[in-house]
Amino acid sequence: MRTGEAISRRIGAAAAALALIATAAACSTHEEDQVPSIGYAIDNVVASYNANTVDGAASGARQAFVRVLPGLSYIGPEGTALSDGDVGTATTVPGDSLTVAYRLNPDAVWSDGVPVTCDDVVLAWAAGSGRFPEFRATSRAGYSDIERVDCQPGGKDATVVFAPGRAFAEWRGLFGATELMPSHVAGRVAGVPDVVGIVRSGDTEAVGRLAEFWNTGWNLGPGQADPALFPSAGPYRLDSVTDEGGLVLVANDRWWGNKPGTDRIVVWPKNSDLPARLAAGDLDVIDVGSGAVEGLAPGDGFSTVTQPSRSSEQLVLATGGMFATADARRAFASCIPRQELFDDYGHPDFDTESGLGSGVLNSRIAQPDMLIYPTAAGVVGNRYLQPNVDTARSALAASGQGAITVRVAYLAPDPRRAEIVAAIANACAPAGITVQDAGTPSFTVGALGAGQVDAVLGGSGSAQGAAGSDSVVPPAYSLAIGDGTNIGDYRNGRVTEIAEQLAVDTSDGSRLNLTTEAETILWSEMPSIPLFSAPRTTSIGDGMHAAVANATAAGAGWNMDRWILLR
């Protein structure tokens, strides 16, 4: 079981590395209703309780609910999955193929009083497995490798059996934070009293009803926080959504682990006017992309650090319409000033010669601090660093088009991304490529597949805020046929095979060869254009104790149940 002592050791180590801990004395009271709380700002919107749908994963749900919907693991500041013994344990058992025995904590219970059971594990697997296309799940990585989940409905034990030859290397990260949703709620609303039974039988009609709720039934809006619909299994539960969009989290009385350090945290998403919140004194922890929120400039009273993140800033291109040919996509890539974009927005002042943030990102799969990166990134050579108008024109002509207009979407307002789009527009205009800023506050990643835009500017998985982990598997699957994170609908059988092989093969030699082969294909077919490791800025108010930056998909809220504000 994860003890407070163990957490303190991890927090202490991370804090020493990041130098972000500050302490003082007294209590804070924020204005919305004069209840003592901590304000936590993120640079994304939160429109769903379910972070596992395509739109949910691209939103800020993972950052907002990491300690509301915990799982059997969580992503620590280094980007790796760490076990969460409060929720349960996972151990491998002998078998012909990889078999993992999960045992949920006997005391684990949802905030509505219903026990956390293996039914919740089965629902997570069914949604992510790819067997039931009715679920609009973000990624099938790992879950599609599972042959079956043995579960006695209502029980605390789940035996997960992987398909022969599909020993998913990162199995410890499955069923992690925000991935276990309350199956009893989905089943009740969908009229499916036996979730395990219908998944086992493959009842198409019943699974369809279950998926319909799972996809949209946990959508959020002001005033939408019915405890019967949004129960928690973590130290915090969702209490309410304010008119301004603030997500009010309060201590969960049914939590069986260590009591959270603070009884109330308000998560303020990007669309809640963060500069106004800062001016009103409502923010104590701010975790945003560098330059992503205009007017958000914490000064005295905050300790601030900017660091390269595990998220890869990139352009994901459509593979239909005017971008149906690789020639058209290469034409666009040829006029993009990638070196200039890194110099102006990738924070070259990180002053590092290698690793994250050290230069233009030249791989979609490997990250700059990985041993395989130099070789995989070397595939592109010096191409596509500077705009080459002649090359762009030639590729455009080869595509059969004389001029094109590229609509680039992102979650607006975002000053940094707006400037990136403007810089691309300026560089591409001489090549006959008009670039339009299609950023909007109502952005969804589905706009790309719907043909409403031609490219999406975002981080790993096209997330608009915090994203990424220390793994090659999720970015590889974002290029695999049929995966929910493949929002451009890129289709290459060999790249899909490589993604699936990377999921089970951990040897450095194999991963080097596979990633290098993939990049050779990808730089030719150009389904996406990597730019740089996205810089993140974390500001922590004086008096905050135990707040630690986490430049991954988990965000700074990864350990919010340990936060204490002293003034």
N, C-alpha and C positions, 0 to 999 in steps of 0.2 A: 504494500500500500504506500502511496506517495505521502510521506510525512512532511510536516511543516519544516522539520530540520533539513530534510533533503532539498526542499524548495529553497530554503534560505541559502544553502550552499550554492545552488545553481544561480540564484539571483545575485549572490555576492560576487561570484566569478564573472558573470556577465556585466555587472555594474562596474567592476574594476576595469574591465576591458573598454567599456564605453564611456566611463566617467560621467554618468548621467544621474546619479543619485544625489538628492539634496534633502536635508532634513531641517526642521525648525520646531515650533510649538504652537498649539491651539487648534481651532476648528474652522471650517469654511461653510458659508451659507450662500447659496445661489438664489437668484432673484425669482425664478419661475414660480415657486410657491414657498419660499423661505424654509425649505427642508435641507439640512446639511447634506452635501453630496460632492462628488468629484465630476468635473466636466471633461469629456474626452472627445476631441475633434478628429474626424477622418475625412479624407478627400474623395469620398465616393457616396453615392446614394444607397439607401437601403429600402428596397421596395418589397422584399420578401423575407420571411422567416427561414426559408429553405435555401441554403447556400449551395445546394447540389444540382439545381436546374442550370441550364445554360446561362440564362440572364442572372440568376442568383449568384453564380460563381463569379461573374464579371462585375458584380456589385460589391458593396461593402458588408454584406451579410457575414462573411467569415470573420471580419474584424470586430463587428458589433456583438456577435453571439458566441465567440470562442469559449467564454466561460458561462454561457447560458445553456448551450447544447454541447457539452464535452463528449469526447469519445474515448477510445482505448489508447489514443496517443494524441500528441499535439506537436506543432512545429516550434522548436526553440530558436533562439537568436542566431544560431549557426546554420539554420536551414534544414536540420535533420529532425526526423520524427522521434519523439521521446515518449516512453510509455507513461500512461496515466493510470496508476494503480488504484486511484479512488473509484474509477469506473469499473475496472475488472482486470483480468490477467489474460495473457495469450502465450501459449506454449506449444511447441511442435511436438507431435507424437509420431511414433513409428507407423509407416504405411508405404504402399507401393508408390505413392506420389505425395507431394507436400501436403501435410495435414496439420491443421492448427486447431487446438482446443481453446476456445474462449470461455472464460467463466466470469460472468458479471457479478459485481459485488452483491452479496445477499441483501444488503441494506439499500441498494440503489432503487430509487423510486422517483417517478415524475412528480412535479409539484401539485398535480391534481390527485395524488394518492395512488395512482396506478403503478405497479412495479415496472421497472425497466427490465425487459425480458429479451430472450433470443428472437422473438417476433420482430423486434426493432432491427436486429442484425439482418434478418431475412429480407425485410423491406429495403434496407440499404443495398443489399446485394442485388435484389431483383431490379431495382431502379438503375443501378450502374452496370449491370451485366451485359446489356445489349440484347438480351433474349426477348425483351418486351419493348418493342420500339415505341409503344405508347408513352413511355417515360421519356421526357425531354431532359435527360441527364447530361451533366457537364462532361464527364469523361468515363470511359469504361476501363481505363488502365487498372490492371490487377483484378477488378471485379469480373471481367470477361474471362479470366483464367480459372475462375472457380467453377468446378463441376457441380457441386451441390453444397448446401448448408443443412446439416442435420440438426433439427430443433424440435423439441417437444413443446408445442404451443403453451406459452405461459411460463416456460422454464427459464432457468438462469444459465444454462449451458448450451453452447453452439459449437458444433464440430464442422469446420470449414475444410472441405476436401478439394484440392486443386486438380485440374485435369492432368493426365499423364504428360510429362514433358513440359508442363507449364508452371514450374515452381517460381512464382512471382517473387523476385529478389527483395522487393521492398514491402513485404507483407505486413511488417510491423506498422506501416503507415495506414493500412486499411482500417475502415470503421473508426476514423479519427475524429477530432473535434469538428463539430457542426455536421457530421455525416450521419449520425444516428438520430432519426426523426421519430416522433411518437406514433408508432404503428397503430395504436389503439384509437387515436384520433382519426387518422386516415381511414381506418376500417369502419369506424362508427359513421362518419359523414358519408362515405362511399357506399354504405350498406353492405360491407364485407366483414362479417364478424370473425372469420377465420382467415387472417392474412396468410399464415403459413400454408394452410390447406390450398388456397387458390393459387398461390405461387407454385406449389408442388404439382398441382394438377394442370396448371397452364390454362385455366378457365379464361378464355379470351375476353368474354364480356365482363366478367368480374374484375379482371386485371385492368381493363380499360377504364372502369369506374374509379378504381384505386389510383391509377396513373393520372386521371383527370384532376382529382383532388391534389395529388402530390405535386403536380405541375403548377397549379395556380391557387390552391385552397389556402395556402399560408401567406398570400400576398398581404402587404401591410399598407396602412394609411392612417391619417390622423384619427385618433379615437379607437382604432382597431387593435385591441389587445385582450380579447376575451380569454380569460385563463383556461377555459374549457377547450379552446382551439389552439392556444399557444403555451402549453405546459413546458416547464423546464426540467432538466435533469442535472443542473449544475449549481454552483454556489449562488448564482443570480437567476432571477426570473424576470421576464418582460412584464412590467407593471402597466405601462401606458405609452401612447405615442402622442406627443404634444401637438398643438396646432402648428407650431413652427417646425415640426418634423423631428424633434428630439425623442430619442428612445430611452425611456426611463427604466432602468434596471434596479431592482431592489433585492435585498438578501432573500434567498429562498429558504423558508423555514423548514422545509423537508430535506434540505441538503444534509447528507450523512457524513460529510468530511469536515475539515477544519472550517470554522466560521470565517466568512470573508472579512478582510481588514476594515472595509468601509461598507456601510449598510446601503448606500445608494450611489449609483453612477449614472450620469446622463450622457449617452452617446449622441453627439451632434454631427449629423452627416453634412456633406458638402452643400446641399441645398437648403440648409437652415441658417444661412447668412453668418458664416463663421467670423468674419471681421467684427460684426455687431456683437456676437457672443463674446469675443475677446475683449472688446471695449467695455462690455457690461460686467466683466470679471467672471464670466461663466466657465472659462476654460482653464484646466490645470495640466492636461496632457494633450499635445497637438502632434498628430502623425500624418504628414502630407507629403506628396511629391514636391520636390523643390521647385518653387515658382508656380505651383499648380493653383493656388488660391490668391487672387488679387487682394491686396490690402491686409493680408494676414501676416503681420510682422511682430511677433512677440519680442519685447525688449527687456528692460529691467524686470527682474522677478522671474525670469526663465533661464534655464540652461539649455542651449541648443546645440545639436550635432547634425551635420549633414554627412551621409555616407552612401556609397554605392549599394544598391540592393540586389536581391536575387531575382528581380524582375527585369526582363529584357524589353526595353523600349523598341517597338517595331511597327512596321506597317504590314497589315494583313490585307492581301488583295483578293478581289473577286476572281473567280475563274470562269465566269460567264460574261455575256455581253461583250463590251469592247475589250475586256481582258480575257477573252476566251482562248487566245493564243499566247504561248510563251513569248513570242516576239513582242507583243504589245506590252506584256509585263516587264520584259527586259528593257524596252524603250523607256518606260517610266523610271525603272531603277537607274538607268544610265544618266539621267539628268538630276538625280537627287544628290545634294552636296553632303554626303555622310560625314566627311571629315569636318566640315564647317559646323554641322549640327552637333557633333561631339564636342568640338572646341567651345561652342557657345552654350550648350545645354547639358552636356554630359559631365560637367565639372572636372576639367583636366587639372584643376588645382588640388585634386586628391593626392597629387605628388607620389604616385606609385608607378613603378616601371612595369609591373605585371599584376595580374589578378583583376578582381572586380574594379571597374572604373578606370582602367589603365589606358583605354583607347577605344577606337571604333570597334563595335561588336561585329565579328565576322563569322559567327556561328549561330544558328537558330536553336541548336540542341545543347551543345556544351557551353559552359560558363568559363570566363577567363581564368579562374583560379583552379580549374580542373587540369589534371595531367594531360588529358587528351586534347585540350583546347588548341595548343599551337599548331598541331598537325591538321586538325579538322578545319581550323580557321585559315590555314595556309592555302587551302584549295582556291580561294578567290584571288589570291595574290594582291596586286595593287589595283585591281579593277573595282569600279563602283565606289571609289573614294571621293573623286572629284567629278563634277558634272562634265559629261562629254556630249556636247550637242550633236556632233556629227554621228556618233554611234547611236544616239537616241533617235535621230531622224531616220537612219538606215533601218533600225529595228522596227520603227513605226511603219515605214514603207513596206517592209517584209510582212507585216501583219495585214497589209491591204488597206490601211487607214492613212489618210493624209493628215488629220489632226484629231485630237481627242480631248475631252474634258473629264477630269478625274475629280470626283467628289470625295473628300476625305472627312470621315466622321470621327467624333470623340465626344466625351461628356463635357459640355460647356457649362459655365465659363471656365476656361483653363488658359491663362495667359501664356504659359510655356508652350503648350501644344498649339495654340493659335500662332505663335511666332514661328514654330517649326513649320507649320503648313504654309505660312507666308514666305518663309525662306525657300521652301520647295517650289512654290508657285513662281517666285522670281527666277529661280535657276532653270525651271522647265519651260518657261514661256518661249525662249528662243528656239526650242526644239519643236514647237507647234503643239505643246501639251499644256492646256489650261488647267490649273489646279484650283478648285473651289473649296472654301472652308465650309464644311457641312456639320461643324460642331453644333450640338444642341443640348439643352438641359434634359430633353426627353430621350436621349440616346439609349438604344438597346443594340446588342450585338447582332440581333436578328435582322437588322436593317441591311446588312451586307448580303445575306442570302436572299432577301426579298427583292434585291435589285434597286433599293432606294439610294444606296451609296456604292462607291466603287472601291473604297479602301477604309480600313479602320486603323486609327493611330492609338496605340495603347501599350500596356505591358504584357507580361506573359499571360497566355490565354485570353488576350485582349482585355484583361481587367483594366479598369480605369483608375484604380487606386493601388493599394498594397497587393503584391502578388509574388509568386515564385517560391522555390525551395532549392535545396542542394541536391538536385536530381536531374538526370537526363531524360527520365521516362515521361513526365508530363509534357515537356515541350516536343518530344518526339511524337507523342500521341496526338498533339494538336495538328499534326500533318498527316494523320492516319485516316484512311477512308472510313466514314461513318461515325467518327468520334465527335462528341458534342462540342469539343473545343476547336474543331476544325471548321471555323465559321465561314471560311472561304470556299468550302466544299472542294478542296484540292484532292485529286484522285491520281495516285501513282501506286501501283501494286507493290513495287519493290520498296518504296519508302515505308509503306504500311508493314511489310515484312520486317524491315529493319527496326521499326518501333516495337514490334512484338518481340523481336529477338533481344533488344536492349532491356526489355522488361524481365528477362529470365537469365541473361548472361552478364555476369559481373566482372569477368576477367578484363584487366586493363587492355590487353592486346585485342580482344574481340571488340570491346567498346570503341577502341581507337579506329579499328578498321571499319566497323559499321557506321560510326558517326562520320568518318571521312568520306565513305561512299555516299552516305545520305547527302552531305553537303555538296558533293560534286553534282548530284542530280538537282538539288534545290537551287544552286546558283545558276543552273541552266534553265530550269523551269520557272523559277522565281515566283512561288506562291506567296512569299512574304519577304520583307526587306528588314534585316536587323539593323539597329542604329547604335545603341549603347546600353550599358547597364544603368537602369533608371536610378537617379539619385533620390534619396528620401531624406526629409528633414524632420527630426523629432525634437520638440521643445517640451521641457518638463518644468513645471512651476516650482519655485522655491517652496520648500515645505513638503513636497511630495516624497514619500518614502517607498522604495521597492519598484518604482516605475523604470522599466528598462527597454530601450529601443529594440525593435525586432524587425529588420528590413526584409521580411518574408511575407507570405500570404497571411500569416497570423496577425501581423501588426503589433503595435506597442501594447495592445490590450491582452496579449497572450497570457499574462499573469495578473490581470486586473483584480482578482480576488485577494491579492496580497497588498494592493495599494492602500496607503494610509496618507492622509493629508494633515500635516501639522503646521500651524502658523503661530 
